[in-house]
């Protein structure tokens, strides 16, 4: 029964089997997802994850790990356990149906030549 | 007459710059000893970053000292080819790292000192010193923040971390005073150490209060570092740090 109500966290798959901050190791700090804005006006982009004891430390660790080479002007951190990921087993019903609906792409319109940057 | 006066001032200035350079270099080296050993890779990187910041500051000072000294002296010969009693670093910077709490507190004490010192140096009459202080102070602001947060985190943490911070306070208490006892070269350059001490103490008091840590008591001030009289630890540091240049003179990458 437990399997049915399992909540999936980002990081549950692949290398980090334990996932999120629900690790069994006592000496392990929670995992945080790091988002960096490379310059003003651009979006924050996910760049990776790291361990930190609290949010302040996560920001500082992110600064040291991800912005040493001037990669960013702003940092967001969020504890990984607060990110809910879909179950890969559900990929079929979630994503497949969009496959044969090419009319959702805005490629069926003729744009006037005057319109640039589209 | 005036020429002689100028050369005395110059010697004081060189010694002062070497004092700043040596203190940052030796603490940088101590921090670099953690590289690959910190319990968490993110903190390994953080401390190594600080070591690199300090090394960069030391380089700036050595380069400037080298131009003042002349005689084909370079930043490398100053860093790698002097002996113990020519080093003017604070005793605090050469003390062993011991545990993480001790390493953190050492860095915190020194960074707070550097912060108020560099603020004062921003008004120095020497443009080169102003330029170096101006570049370095942003790094130092971060070092104060990083180490200060660790002091609070450990002091106000578990019983174990609190006790380790208390041990570190006891361990380092006799090496604080040296920062604020002016050497000849500091007096000559009119560095106001009392002003730095006052601000340093306020910052440390506030941080310790937040960290629920007691201030050190029964302090005895060890001195000597500024004049080249060091603890036994410096010799070991130099042996390791200078090994390559001593064994393979003029080796380059």
Interface residues (C-beta under 8 A of the other chain):
Chain A: X27 X29 X50 X51 X52 X53 X54 X56 X57 X60 X61 X64 X65 X68
Chain B: X39 X40 X41 X42 X43 X45 X46 X49 X145 X146 X149 X153
